């Protein structure tokens, strides 16, 4: 995204035909609606009557979105010491303005600069900001002009370098303290789902609700945010369909949450809970699901299922078809999260194209993907040890229950994390290993030449491992030219 002179932008809007103006916006990587341009013009018209300093209208980022989380700012102007944020509204309530300014303050404080954040309401011509106590106050345009005049703004070639997405991607499991302290915000879509869900729970009848979403859509954060909200006043039980991770244990032992693994369902008195949350529900056993639904209806309890049908790890979980059973029981249509907000675009695209040759290849800057090739397990494991010392997260394939399978020969000793234990978690830098048994069956990644059928499907475990990535993904490919070529085809797309 390029900085822009806002007077120049408005001149282009007024004078250029539609195709030319669209090209002008594209050149600057700007997306603007006509209504937003009109609000911007209202602000500029006022400022021009109050200052002759034409430099104050230069070097703005317009409609900038933080990578991955898509948090958007209408106007940003940044120098070495300060950041000025101006939000444009046609009309708005003071509560809405206050909420947005507080959110913007949270996101922009990570720049470690003096922050000045304003909201301009075009219909009233009023300008607002926050005081030192985060209270909304109306201010004069003289204040905005003073702040802009104090800046010494230079050309910025890469605004993304100011924003580290990992600062904002709070996980209930990997950033538990921040989660408990509410140091995060939900997206507008997540907020809509939360509001509708809580409304259903408030009804005097049983509510059976499901939230679905693929890896990276923020499903886990939303689910646990709802549980946290309800548990402030009502008895809430969280059932995790898998191993309890360190975050679960912290929520349970440090913060008083009631969290159990799914295997304890049958022995738990469910009648005392206002809300039961079932996390990673795609992995629940049919008899456990049947018991839950029966008890919920019997005691007029609320239940929230959260799941991702792609995150199964063995054939039996697929065959159980839990999603179909849940969807027959829900009292309102399922909620679905579709936008990936927790995985950067290039990593998400690479993963999709790796697992399916039917995905369209895209020309992206795959700087967060690293590829390494080895022709034997021993050398690959030595390199894995090196990466572990460099703060990469090594995730092993889950060992088979009864036999030793080929992928266990490149598992790194002493590493507790495996495909099952990291379900629902996220890590900045993830390493995954692809051995020689992977190949493309038709257009889809699969495995072959196992002497005995694995209990846990290696391809599904690989997907579980790579989808834990928040920022960087490293693939260690062992003696597999076919998969290496596919990776290079993805990354060398012209």
C-alpha positions in Angstrom: 0.0 0.0 0.0 1.3 3.5 -0.9 0.9 6.7 1.0 -1.5 9.2 -0.7 -2.2 12.9 -0.7 -5.9 13.1 0.2 -6.4 16.3 -1.8 -4.9 14.6 -4.8 -7.2 11.6 -4.2 -10.3 13.7 -4.1 -9.2 15.6 -7.3 -8.8 12.3 -9.0 -12.3 11.2 -7.8 -13.8 14.5 -9.1 -12.1 14.6 -12.5 -11.3 11.1 -13.7 -13.7 8.7 -15.4 -14.6 5.6 -13.5 -12.0 3.2 -15.1 -9.3 5.7 -14.7 -10.1 6.4 -11.1 -10.3 2.6 -10.4 -6.8 2.3 -11.8 -5.7 5.2 -9.6 -7.0 3.4 -6.5 -5.5 0.1 -7.6 -2.1 1.8 -8.0 -2.3 2.9 -4.4 -3.8 -0.4 -3.2 -6.8 1.5 -1.9 -10.4 0.2 -1.6 -12.9 3.0 -1.0 -16.7 3.3 -1.4 -18.3 6.5 -2.8 -19.8 7.2 0.6 -16.3 7.1 2.3 -15.0 9.5 -0.3 -17.8 11.9 0.4 -17.1 11.7 4.1 -13.4 12.3 3.4 -14.3 15.4 1.3 -16.3 16.8 4.2 -13.3 16.5 6.5 -11.0 18.1 4.0 -13.4 20.9 3.3 -13.4 21.8 7.0 -9.6 21.5 7.4 -8.9 23.7 4.4 -10.9 26.5 6.0 -8.7 26.3 9.1 -5.2 25.8 7.8 -3.0 26.9 4.9 -0.4 24.2 5.6 -0.9 22.0 2.5 1.6 19.5 3.8 -0.9 18.3 6.4 -2.9 16.6 3.7 0.0 14.5 2.5 1.3 10.9 3.2 -1.8 9.1 4.5 -2.5 5.4 4.4 -6.2 5.0 3.5 -8.2 1.9 4.4 -5.1 0.0 5.7 -5.8 -3.5 7.0 -3.5 -5.3 9.5 -2.4 -8.5 7.7 -4.2 -11.7 8.7 -6.8 -10.1 11.1 -8.1 -7.6 8.6 -8.5 -4.8 11.2 -9.0 -1.7 9.1 -8.2 2.0 9.8 -9.7 4.7 7.6 -6.7 7.1 7.8 -3.3 6.5 9.2 -0.4 9.0 9.3 2.9 7.8 10.8 6.2 9.4 11.6 9.1 8.3 13.9 7.4 9.4 17.1 3.7 9.6 16.5 0.8 7.9 14.8 -2.4 9.7 13.9 -5.6 7.7 13.2 -8.8 9.4 11.8 -12.0 7.4 11.4 -14.6 8.7 9.1 -18.3 8.3 9.8 -21.4 9.5 8.0 -23.4 9.1 11.2 -22.8 7.3 14.4 -23.7 7.1 18.1 -21.3 8.1 20.7 -21.2 4.5 22.1 -20.2 3.2 18.7 -17.5 5.9 18.3 -16.2 5.1 21.8 -16.0 1.4 21.2 -14.1 1.8 17.9 -11.6 4.3 19.3 -10.8 2.0 22.2 -10.3 -0.9 19.8 -8.1 1.2 17.6 -6.1 2.3 20.7 -5.5 -1.3 21.5 -4.2 -2.2 18.1 -2.1 0.9 17.5 -0.4 0.9 20.9 1.7 -2.0 19.7 3.6 0.5 17.5 5.1 2.0 20.6 4.5 5.6 19.4 2.5 8.5 20.8 -1.0 7.9 19.6 -3.6 10.4 18.5 -6.9 8.8 17.4 -9.9 10.8 16.2 -13.4 10.1 14.7 -15.0 12.6 12.3 -18.8 12.5 11.9 -19.7 14.0 8.6 -23.4 14.7 9.2 -22.7 16.7 12.3 -19.2 18.0 11.4 -18.0 17.0 14.9 -14.7 15.6 15.9 -14.1 13.2 18.8 -11.2 11.6 20.6 -10.4 9.8 23.9 -9.2 11.5 27.0 -6.7 10.0 29.4 -9.4 7.9 31.1 -10.7 6.5 27.8 -13.8 8.7 27.9 -15.2 10.1 24.7 -14.7 13.9 24.3 -15.5 16.3 21.5 -12.5 18.3 20.4 -11.9 21.2 18.0 -10.3 20.8 14.6 -7.5 23.0 15.9 -6.4 20.1 18.0 -6.2 17.8 15.0 -4.3 20.4 13.0 -1.8 20.9 15.9 -1.1 17.1 16.0 -0.7 16.8 12.2 1.6 19.9 12.2 3.8 18.3 14.8 4.5 15.3 12.6 7.6 14.9 10.4 6.2 12.3 8.0 8.5 10.6 5.6 7.9 8.1 2.8 7.1 4.6 4.2 7.8 1.7 1.8 6.2 -1.1 3.8 3.6 -0.2 6.3 3.1 -3.9 7.1 6.5 -3.9 8.9 4.9 -1.8 11.6 2.3 -4.4 12.4 3.2 -7.9 13.7 0.0 -10.0 13.5 1.2 -12.2 16.3 0.6 -9.3 18.7 -3.1 -9.5 18.1 -3.7 -13.2 17.5 -4.6 -14.2 21.1 -5.3 -17.8 21.7 -7.1 -19.2 24.8 -4.4 -21.9 25.0 -1.1 -20.2 23.9 -1.9 -16.7 25.3 -4.0 -17.7 28.2 -3.2 -14.7 30.5 -4.1 -12.2 27.7 -7.3 -14.2 27.0 -8.4 -14.0 30.6 -7.6 -10.3 30.8 -9.7 -9.7 27.6 -6.7 -8.4 25.7 -8.2 -9.1 22.4 -11.2 -8.2 20.2 -13.5 -10.3 18.1 -14.2 -9.6 14.5 -17.6 -8.1 13.5 -18.7 -11.5 12.3 -17.6 -13.2 15.5 -19.5 -10.6 17.5 -22.6 -11.2 15.5 -22.4 -14.9 16.2 -21.8 -14.3 19.9 -24.7 -12.0 20.2 -27.1 -14.4 18.5 -25.8 -17.3 20.5 -26.2 -15.6 23.9 -29.7 -14.5 22.9 -30.6 -18.1 22.2 -29.2 -19.3 25.5 -31.4 -16.7 27.3 -34.5 -18.4 26.1 -36.4 -20.6 28.6 -36.1 -23.7 26.3 -33.1 -25.9 25.5 -30.8 -24.4 22.8 -28.5 -26.7 20.8 -26.1 -24.5 18.7 -23.2 -25.3 16.5 -20.3 -23.1 15.3 -18.2 -24.5 12.5 -15.1 -23.2 10.9 -11.9 -24.4 9.3 -8.4 -23.9 10.8 -7.5 -20.2 11.1 -11.0 -18.8 11.2 -11.0 -17.9 14.9 -13.5 -20.6 15.9 -11.7 -21.6 19.1 -11.3 -18.0 20.3 -15.0 -17.3 19.7 -16.1 -20.5 21.4 -14.0 -19.9 24.5 -15.0 -16.2 24.6 -18.6 -17.3 24.7 -17.8 -19.8 27.5 -15.9 -17.1 29.4 -18.8 -14.6 29.1 -21.4 -17.1 30.3 -19.3 -18.5 33.1 -19.1 -15.1 34.8 -22.7 -15.6 36.0 -23.7 -19.2 35.1 -22.3 -22.7 35.7 -20.5 -23.6 32.5 -18.8 -26.9 31.5 -16.2 -27.2 28.7 -15.7 -30.6 27.2 -12.6 -31.0 25.0 -12.6 -33.9 22.6 -8.9 -34.8 22.9 -6.0 -34.3 25.2 -6.1 -31.4 27.6 -3.3 -29.0 26.6 -1.4 -26.6 28.9 -3.9 -23.9 28.2 -6.8 -26.1 29.3 -4.9 -27.0 32.5 -4.2 -23.3 33.1 -7.8 -22.3 32.6 -8.9 -25.1 34.9 -6.3 -24.8 37.7 -5.4 -21.1 37.7 -8.7 -19.5 36.7 -11.3 -21.9 38.0 -12.8 -23.2 34.7 -14.6 -26.5 34.7 -12.9 -28.4 31.8 -12.9 -32.2 31.2 -11.8 -34.5 28.4 -14.6 -36.2 26.5 -13.8 -39.5 28.0 -15.2 -38.2 31.4 -18.6 -37.3 29.9 -20.4 -40.4 31.1 -19.2 -39.9 34.7 -20.1 -36.2 34.9 -23.4 -34.8 36.3 -24.5 -32.6 33.5 -27.7 -31.4 35.2 -26.1 -28.5 37.1 -24.7 -26.7 34.1 -26.5 -23.8 32.4 -24.1 -24.2 29.4 -22.1 -27.1 28.1 -19.5 -26.3 25.4 -18.1 -29.2 23.3 -14.9 -28.2 21.7 -13.4 -30.1 18.7 -16.8 -32.0 18.5 -15.8 -33.7 15.3 -13.8 -36.1 17.4 -16.5 -37.1 19.8 -17.7 -40.7 19.9 -21.3 -41.4 18.8 -22.3 -42.8 22.2 -20.9 -39.7 24.0 -22.8 -37.4 21.6 -26.0 -39.3 22.1 -25.6 -39.2 25.9 -25.0 -35.4 25.8 -28.0 -34.6 23.7 -30.2 -36.8 25.8 -29.1 -35.2 29.0 -29.3 -31.7 27.6 -32.9 -32.2 26.5 -33.8 -33.9 29.8 -32.5 -31.0 32.0 -33.3 -28.1 29.6 -29.6 -27.2 29.4 -27.9 -25.3 26.7 -25.2 -26.8 24.6 -22.7 -25.3 22.1 -20.8 -27.6 19.7 -17.7 -26.2 18.1 -16.1 -28.2 15.3 -14.2 -28.5 12.0 -15.0 -31.5 9.9 -11.6 -31.4 8.3 -9.8 -31.9 11.5 -10.4 -35.6 11.9 -7.4 -37.8 12.5 -8.6 -41.3 11.8 -11.1 -43.1 9.5 -13.4 -43.9 12.3 -13.9 -40.2 13.1 -14.9 -39.6 9.5 -17.3 -42.5 9.5 -19.0 -41.3 12.7 -20.2 -38.3 10.8 -20.7 -36.3 13.9 -21.6 -33.1 12.0 -24.6 -34.7 10.4 -25.9 -35.8 13.8 -25.4 -32.4 15.4 -27.0 -30.6 12.4 -30.2 -32.7 12.9 -30.4 -31.6 16.5 -29.6 -27.9 16.4 -32.4 -25.6 17.4 -31.3 -22.8 15.0 -29.2 -23.1 11.8 -25.4 -23.6 12.3 -23.1 -20.6 12.4 -20.2 -20.8 10.1 -16.9 -18.9 10.1 -15.3 -18.7 6.7 -12.7 -15.9 6.7 -9.2 -17.0 7.7 -8.0 -14.5 10.2 -5.4 -16.4 12.1 -3.3 -17.7 9.3 -1.5 -15.4 6.9 -2.7 -15.6 3.3 0.4 -17.1 1.8 0.6 -19.9 4.3 -3.1 -20.7 3.9 -2.8 -20.7 0.1 0.3 -22.9 0.2 -1.4 -25.5 2.5 -4.5 -25.6 0.3 -2.4 -26.1 -2.9 -0.2 -28.7 -1.2 -3.1 -30.9 -0.3 -5.0 -30.5 -3.5 -3.7 -30.0 -7.1 -7.2 -28.8 -8.0 -6.5 -25.5 -6.1 -5.7 -22.6 -8.4 -2.0 -21.6 -8.0 -1.5 -17.9 -7.0 1.5 -15.6 -7.5 2.3 -14.7 -3.9 5.3 -13.7 -1.9 5.9 -17.0 -0.1 8.6 -15.6 2.2 7.1 -17.3 5.2 7.4 -20.8 3.7 10.7 -22.6 4.0 11.6 -25.8 2.2 14.4 -28.3 3.0 15.1 -31.6 1.3 17.0 -34.5 2.8 17.5 -38.1 1.4 17.5 -39.8 4.8 15.8 -39.6 8.2 19.1 -39.2 10.2 20.2 -36.0 8.6 16.6 -34.7 8.6 16.4 -35.3 12.4 19.7 -33.5 13.0 18.3 -30.5 11.1 15.0 -30.7 13.1 17.1 -30.5 16.3 18.7 -27.3 15.0 15.4 -25.7 14.2 14.1 -26.6 17.6 17.0 -24.6 19.1 16.0 -21.7 16.9 12.5 -21.6 18.5 10.6 -23.4 15.8 7.8 -25.6 17.0 8.4 -29.3 16.2 5.2 -31.3 16.0 5.6 -35.1 15.7 3.2 -37.5 14.1 1.2 -39.3 16.8 2.7 -42.8 17.4 0.5 -45.7 16.5 -1.2 -47.5 19.3 0.1 -51.0 18.5 2.9 -50.8 16.0 5.8 -48.7 14.7 5.0 -47.0 11.5 7.5 -45.3 9.1 6.7 -41.8 10.1 7.9 -42.5 13.6 11.4 -42.9 12.3 11.7 -39.2 11.7 9.8 -38.1 14.8 12.1 -36.1 17.1 12.9 -37.7 20.4 12.0 -35.7 23.5 9.3 -33.8 21.7 5.9 -34.1 23.5 3.9 -32.2 20.9 2.2 -34.4 18.4 -0.7 -34.1 16.0 -3.3 -34.9 18.7 -1.9 -32.8 21.5 -1.8 -29.6 19.5 -5.4 -29.6 18.4 -6.8 -26.1 18.7 -3.5 -24.5 19.4 -1.4 -22.1 17.3 2.3 -21.4 17.1 4.2 -18.7 15.3 6.7 -21.0 13.5 5.8 -24.6 12.8 7.9 -27.4 11.3 6.3 -30.4 9.5 8.0 -33.4 8.0 6.8 -35.1 4.8 8.3 -38.5 4.3 8.7 -40.8 1.2 5.3 -42.5 1.7 3.3 -39.3 0.7 2.2 -39.1 -2.9 -0.6 -37.7 -5.0 -3.5 -40.0 -5.5 -5.2 -38.3 -8.4 -5.1 -34.7 -7.4 -5.0 -35.2 -3.6 -2.2 -35.7 -1.2 -2.2 -39.2 0.3 0.1 -42.0 1.5 1.0 -45.5 0.2 3.1 -48.5 0.8 2.4 -48.9 4.5 2.8 -52.6 5.4 0.1 -52.2 8.0 -2.8 -49.8 8.0 -2.1 -46.9 10.3 -4.6 -46.2 13.1 -4.2 -42.5 12.6 -4.2 -41.3 9.0 -0.8 -39.7 8.2 -2.3 -37.2 5.7 -4.8 -36.0 8.3 -2.1 -35.7 10.9 0.0 -33.7 8.4 -2.9 -31.3 7.8 -3.4 -30.9 11.6 0.3 -30.1 12.0 0.7 -27.5 9.2 -2.6 -25.8 10.1 -1.3 -24.9 13.5 0.9 -22.3 11.8 0.4 -18.7 12.6 3.3 -17.0 10.8 6.0 -19.3 9.3 5.9 -22.8 8.1 9.0 -25.0 7.4 8.6 -28.3 5.5 11.3 -31.0 5.8 10.8 -33.2 2.8 12.6 -36.6 3.0 13.3 -38.6 -0.2 10.2 -37.4 -1.9 10.8 -35.6 -5.2 7.1 -35.7 -6.2 6.0 -33.6 -3.2 9.0 -31.4 -3.5 8.2 -30.6 -7.1 4.6 -29.7 -6.1 5.9 -27.4 -3.4 8.2 -25.7 -5.9 5.4 -25.4 -8.5 3.3 -23.6 -5.9 6.1 -21.2 -4.9 7.5 -20.5 -8.3 4.2 -19.5 -9.8 4.7 -16.7 -12.2 
